[in-house]
Amino acid sequence: MKVSIGTSVKDGPWGGGNLFAINLTNYLINNDHDVVYDLKDNDIDVILLTEPRKTSESSAFTHIDVNNYLKYENNKCVVIHRINECDERKNTNNVNEYLIKVNKSADYTVFVSSWLMNLFNDQGLTQKNKKVILAGANKQIFNNDSFSHWNKKEKLKIVTHHWGANWNKGFDTYSQIDEMIGGEKWKNKIEFTYIGNLPKNFSFQYSKHVDPLSGKELAKEIKKNHLYITGSLNEPSGNHHIEGAQCGLPILYIDSGGIPEYCNNFGLKYSPKNLELKLKEMYENYDFYYENMKNYPFNSEKMCENYFQLFEELCSKEVEISKNRSIDKLQVSNFYLYKLNKLVKKISSKVKL
């Protein structure tokens, strides 16, 4: 099987979509399948559209590129649209409408949480072929090896990490914890470390800030702590809390977006009004939540298995599902323009080499 993933993969710290592409690529290659990140070959079996926005650094190709490929190269391949973004996450106003339009090019849609799927259903997405596949992190990197739970003799060390620096990533919560550490009640009981990028002109007063990390270095830094917290608002899924959970840390998670689908029964849910109360509850009952983390079920291996099973199922039904496509004719180039663009890209790639 040959799969084209629509992600421009980056090295080092980046976003969750980048990690998804890396994990899926490794899984497919390890199971003797081919992976490409473009639409140059005419024998692609599955196109996974992950980031159709041309302005995004993570985009390898758009839905228009997919439409042209289907019309002029190979109309038998299966097109799957993975949706892991929404306007609600960063207070934008054009992402949902755009993705619903893009979705008409797909045979099937995968959402990263039920919360996100329901959100798009309510806003007009009409695709009937869809499901939720929950995310996961690489268990070879993010695991509880060398993680020691809190011994009650030292301060309870709390950690979170984000690549993105948007305020909605949870900085209301993280600021609140920073203020708590500065008060008499908590200053000798807790510490807080933030790993990643910060909003412009923002800094912590009492907490530790670590520059963005990835891979084993990130896992090592997470494991220096005892408790993971996420305050990310309207998060479709999020990789950060999964990585923390796989390292063995109980989770304090905000009741927002798709995060509870990943964290229910593996920590304590809080709201902005009861954060301190829930932290106190975790502080007093830490061992109970620590023991339960050994049963945390999400990882990238399980996620990739679910994707591959879907690929196989859809490829066996390619004639049936292709009838459901609803491609806007205005989003397809004419034949000669398509060939010209393809030639330009080919020449450009050789020049870069």
C-alpha positions as CSV (number, residue, x, y, z in Angstrom):
1,M,0.0,0.0,0.0
2,K,1.2,3.5,-0.8
3,V,0.0,6.3,1.4
4,S,0.5,10.0,0.9
5,I,0.4,12.1,4.0
6,G,-0.3,15.8,3.5
7,T,2.1,17.1,6.1
8,S,5.4,18.9,5.6
9,V,7.3,17.1,8.4
10,K,9.6,19.1,10.6
11,D,12.6,18.1,12.7
12,G,12.7,19.0,16.4
13,P,9.9,20.6,18.6
14,W,6.8,21.3,16.5
15,G,3.0,20.7,16.9
16,G,0.9,17.6,17.5
17,G,0.1,17.2,13.8
18,N,3.8,16.9,13.0
19,L,4.1,14.1,15.6
20,F,1.1,12.4,14.2
21,A,2.6,12.3,10.7
22,I,5.9,11.0,12.0
23,N,4.3,8.2,14.1
24,L,2.0,7.1,11.3
25,T,4.9,7.1,8.8
26,N,7.1,5.0,11.0
27,Y,4.3,2.5,11.6
28,L,3.5,2.1,7.9
29,I,7.2,1.8,6.9
30,N,7.8,-0.8,9.7
31,N,4.9,-2.8,8.2
32,D,6.3,-2.7,4.7
33,H,4.1,0.0,3.2
34,D,5.3,3.1,1.2
35,V,4.8,6.6,2.5
36,V,5.2,9.8,0.5
37,Y,4.4,13.5,1.3
38,D,3.4,14.6,-2.2
39,L,1.2,13.7,-5.1
40,K,3.8,13.0,-7.8
41,D,3.2,9.2,-8.1
42,N,0.2,7.9,-10.0
43,D,-0.2,4.8,-7.9
44,I,-1.1,6.2,-4.5
45,D,-3.7,4.1,-2.7
46,V,-4.6,6.5,0.1
47,I,-4.3,10.2,0.4
48,L,-4.5,11.5,3.9
49,L,-5.4,15.2,3.8
50,T,-4.0,16.6,7.1
51,E,-3.4,20.3,6.6
52,P,-5.1,21.8,3.5
53,R,-4.4,25.4,4.3
54,K,-1.7,26.6,1.8
55,T,-0.5,29.3,4.2
56,S,0.4,26.7,6.9
57,E,4.1,25.6,7.2
58,S,2.8,22.1,7.9
59,S,0.9,21.8,4.6
60,A,2.4,19.5,2.0
61,F,-0.6,19.8,-0.4
62,T,-4.1,21.2,-0.4
63,H,-7.5,19.9,-1.3
64,I,-7.2,21.5,-4.7
65,D,-4.0,19.5,-5.4
66,V,-6.0,16.4,-4.3
67,N,-8.9,17.3,-6.7
68,N,-6.4,17.7,-9.6
69,Y,-4.8,14.4,-8.8
70,L,-8.1,12.6,-8.7
71,K,-9.1,14.2,-12.1
72,Y,-5.9,13.9,-14.0
73,E,-3.8,11.2,-12.4
74,N,-5.7,8.6,-10.4
75,N,-9.3,8.6,-9.4
76,K,-9.2,5.2,-7.7
77,C,-7.3,6.2,-4.6
78,V,-9.1,6.8,-1.3
79,V,-9.1,10.3,0.1
80,I,-9.3,10.7,3.9
81,H,-9.6,14.1,5.6
82,R,-8.2,14.2,9.2
83,I,-9.7,17.1,11.1
84,N,-7.8,18.2,14.2
85,E,-8.4,22.0,14.2
86,C,-11.2,24.5,14.8
87,D,-11.9,28.2,15.2
88,E,-12.8,27.7,18.8
89,R,-9.2,26.7,19.7
90,K,-7.6,30.1,18.8
91,N,-10.6,32.4,18.5
92,T,-10.3,32.6,14.7
93,N,-13.3,32.9,12.5
94,N,-12.6,31.2,9.2
95,V,-11.1,27.7,9.9
96,N,-14.3,25.8,10.4
97,E,-16.0,27.1,7.2
98,Y,-12.9,26.4,5.2
99,L,-12.5,22.9,6.5
100,I,-16.2,22.1,5.8
101,K,-15.6,23.2,2.2
102,V,-12.4,21.2,1.9
103,N,-14.2,18.1,3.2
104,K,-16.3,17.8,0.1
105,S,-13.1,16.4,-1.6
106,A,-12.9,13.5,0.8
107,D,-14.3,10.0,0.8
108,Y,-14.0,9.7,4.6
109,T,-13.4,11.9,7.6
110,V,-11.5,11.2,10.8
111,F,-11.9,13.4,13.8
112,V,-9.6,13.4,16.8
113,S,-12.4,13.6,19.3
114,S,-16.2,13.2,19.5
115,W,-16.3,16.8,20.8
116,L,-14.8,18.0,17.5
117,M,-17.0,15.8,15.3
118,N,-20.1,17.1,17.0
119,L,-18.9,20.7,16.6
120,F,-18.5,20.3,12.9
121,N,-21.8,18.4,12.5
122,D,-23.6,21.2,14.2
123,Q,-21.9,23.8,11.9
124,G,-22.8,22.1,8.6
125,L,-20.4,19.3,7.7
126,T,-22.5,16.8,5.7
127,Q,-20.0,13.9,5.2
128,K,-21.7,10.7,6.3
129,N,-18.6,8.5,6.2
130,K,-16.8,9.5,9.4
131,K,-15.4,8.3,12.7
132,V,-13.3,9.3,15.7
133,I,-9.8,7.9,16.1
134,L,-8.2,9.1,19.3
135,A,-4.5,10.2,19.3
136,G,-1.5,8.7,21.0
137,A,2.2,9.3,21.6
138,N,5.2,7.1,20.9
139,K,5.5,4.7,23.8
140,Q,9.1,4.0,23.0
141,I,9.8,7.6,24.1
142,F,6.9,8.6,26.4
143,N,6.7,5.8,29.0
144,N,7.0,5.5,32.8
145,D,10.5,4.1,32.7
146,S,12.6,6.0,35.3
147,F,9.6,7.9,36.5
148,S,9.4,8.1,40.3
149,H,6.1,9.1,41.9
150,W,5.9,11.8,44.6
151,N,7.4,10.8,47.9
152,K,5.5,13.4,49.9
153,K,8.7,14.7,51.4
154,E,9.5,17.3,48.7
155,K,7.2,19.8,46.9
156,L,4.7,18.4,44.4
157,K,6.2,19.2,41.1
158,I,3.7,20.2,38.4
159,V,4.5,20.4,34.7
160,T,2.9,21.2,31.3
161,H,4.2,21.8,27.8
162,H,3.1,23.4,24.6
163,W,4.6,24.2,21.2
164,G,2.0,26.9,20.5
165,A,2.0,30.1,22.4
166,N,-1.7,31.1,22.0
167,W,-3.2,32.3,25.2
168,N,-6.0,29.7,24.9
169,K,-3.3,27.0,25.5
170,G,-4.1,27.5,29.1
171,F,-2.3,30.6,30.3
172,D,-5.1,31.7,32.5
173,T,-4.6,28.5,34.4
174,Y,-0.9,28.6,34.4
175,S,-0.9,32.2,35.6
176,Q,-3.2,31.2,38.4
177,I,-0.8,28.5,39.5
178,D,2.1,30.9,39.3
179,E,0.2,33.3,41.6
180,M,-0.6,30.5,44.0
181,I,3.1,29.6,44.4
182,G,3.7,33.2,45.4
183,G,1.3,32.9,48.3
184,E,1.8,31.5,51.8
185,K,-0.6,28.6,51.4
186,W,1.2,26.9,48.4
187,K,4.7,28.2,48.2
188,N,6.2,25.4,50.2
189,K,3.9,22.7,48.8
190,I,4.2,23.0,45.0
191,E,6.5,23.9,42.1
192,F,5.5,24.5,38.5
193,T,7.5,24.1,35.2
194,Y,6.3,25.2,31.8
195,I,8.1,23.7,28.8
196,G,7.6,25.4,25.5
197,N,6.9,28.8,23.9
198,L,5.3,31.7,25.8
199,P,3.0,34.4,24.6
200,K,4.6,37.6,23.6
201,N,5.5,39.9,26.6
202,F,4.5,37.2,29.1
203,S,6.7,35.7,31.8
204,F,6.2,33.7,35.0
205,Q,7.2,35.2,38.3
206,Y,7.5,32.1,40.5
207,S,7.6,29.3,38.0
208,K,10.3,27.7,35.9
209,H,10.3,28.1,32.1
210,V,12.1,25.6,29.8
211,D,12.5,26.2,26.1
212,P,10.7,23.9,23.7
213,L,11.9,20.3,23.8
214,S,11.0,17.2,21.8
215,G,11.5,13.4,21.9
216,K,13.6,11.8,24.6
217,E,14.7,15.2,26.0
218,L,11.1,16.2,26.5
219,A,10.2,12.9,28.1
220,K,13.2,13.2,30.5
221,E,12.1,16.7,31.5
222,I,8.5,15.7,32.1
223,K,9.6,12.8,34.3
224,K,11.4,15.1,36.6
225,N,7.9,16.1,37.8
226,H,5.0,14.4,39.6
227,L,1.8,15.9,38.2
228,Y,0.7,17.0,34.8
229,I,-1.7,19.9,34.2
230,T,-3.5,21.1,31.0
231,G,-5.5,24.2,30.8
232,S,-5.9,24.3,27.1
233,L,-9.3,25.6,26.0
234,N,-11.3,24.1,23.2
235,E,-8.5,21.7,22.4
236,P,-9.7,19.2,19.7
237,S,-7.4,16.5,21.3
238,G,-3.9,17.7,22.2
239,N,-0.7,15.6,22.4
240,H,0.7,17.3,25.4
241,H,-1.4,15.7,28.1
242,I,-1.1,12.3,26.4
243,E,2.7,12.5,26.5
244,G,2.5,13.4,30.2
245,A,0.1,10.6,31.0
246,Q,2.2,8.0,29.1
247,C,5.1,9.1,31.3
248,G,3.0,8.1,34.3
249,L,2.0,11.5,35.7
250,P,-1.6,11.9,36.9
251,I,-3.5,14.6,35.0
252,L,-5.3,17.7,36.2
253,Y,-7.3,18.5,33.2
254,I,-9.7,21.3,32.3
255,D,-13.3,20.5,31.4
256,S,-13.0,21.8,27.8
257,G,-12.9,20.5,24.3
258,G,-11.9,17.0,23.5
259,I,-9.4,16.7,26.4
260,P,-11.8,14.9,28.9
261,E,-12.2,12.1,26.3
262,Y,-8.5,11.3,26.8
263,C,-8.2,12.1,30.5
264,N,-11.4,10.8,32.2
265,N,-10.5,8.3,35.0
266,F,-6.8,9.3,34.8
267,G,-6.7,12.3,37.1
268,L,-9.1,15.1,38.2
269,K,-11.2,17.4,36.0
270,Y,-11.3,21.0,37.1
271,S,-12.9,24.3,36.0
272,P,-11.3,27.8,36.5
273,K,-13.5,28.3,39.6
274,N,-12.4,25.1,41.4
275,L,-8.7,24.7,40.4
276,E,-7.3,25.2,43.9
277,L,-9.9,22.8,45.4
278,K,-9.0,20.1,42.9
279,L,-5.3,20.6,43.3
280,K,-5.8,20.2,47.1
281,E,-7.7,16.9,46.4
282,M,-4.9,15.7,44.2
283,Y,-2.3,16.7,46.8
284,E,-4.1,14.7,49.5
285,N,-4.9,11.6,47.3
286,Y,-1.9,11.5,44.9
287,D,-1.1,7.8,45.4
288,F,-4.6,6.7,44.2
289,Y,-4.3,8.6,40.9
290,Y,-0.7,7.6,40.4
291,E,-1.5,3.9,40.6
292,N,-4.3,4.3,38.0
293,M,-2.0,5.8,35.5
294,K,-0.5,2.3,34.9
295,N,-3.7,1.5,33.0
296,Y,-3.6,4.5,30.6
297,P,-4.6,3.1,27.2
298,F,-3.7,5.6,24.6
299,N,-0.5,5.4,22.5
300,S,0.6,5.9,18.9
301,E,0.8,2.2,18.1
302,K,-2.9,1.8,18.9
303,M,-3.8,4.9,17.0
304,C,-1.8,3.8,13.9
305,E,-3.4,0.4,13.9
306,N,-6.8,2.0,13.8
307,Y,-5.8,4.2,10.9
308,F,-4.3,1.3,8.9
309,Q,-7.5,-0.8,9.5
310,L,-9.5,2.1,8.1
311,F,-7.1,2.3,5.1
312,E,-7.6,-1.4,4.3
313,E,-11.3,-1.3,4.7
314,L,-11.8,1.8,2.5
315,C,-9.4,0.5,-0.2
316,S,-11.6,-2.6,-0.5
317,K,-14.6,-0.3,-1.1
318,E,-13.0,2.3,-3.5
319,V,-15.7,2.1,-6.2
320,E,-18.5,2.5,-3.7
321,I,-17.0,5.4,-1.7
322,S,-15.8,7.4,-4.8
323,K,-19.5,8.0,-5.7
324,N,-19.8,10.1,-2.6
325,R,-17.3,12.8,-3.7
326,S,-18.6,16.2,-4.3
327,I,-15.8,18.2,-5.8
328,D,-16.4,21.8,-6.7
329,K,-15.5,22.2,-10.4
330,L,-14.1,25.6,-9.6
331,Q,-11.5,23.9,-7.4
332,V,-10.0,21.9,-10.3
333,S,-7.4,23.3,-12.7
334,N,-7.8,22.8,-16.4
335,F,-5.6,20.0,-17.9
336,Y,-2.9,22.2,-19.4
337,L,-2.5,24.4,-16.3
338,Y,-2.3,21.3,-14.2
339,K,0.5,19.9,-16.4
340,L,2.3,23.2,-16.4
341,N,2.2,23.5,-12.6
342,K,3.5,19.9,-12.3
343,L,6.4,20.7,-14.6
344,V,7.3,23.8,-12.7
345,K,7.3,21.9,-9.4
346,K,9.5,19.2,-11.0
347,I,12.0,21.7,-12.2
348,S,12.0,23.6,-8.9
349,S,12.7,20.4,-7.0
350,K,15.7,19.7,-9.2
351,V,17.0,23.2,-8.8
352,K,16.8,22.9,-5.0
353,L,18.9,19.7,-5.1
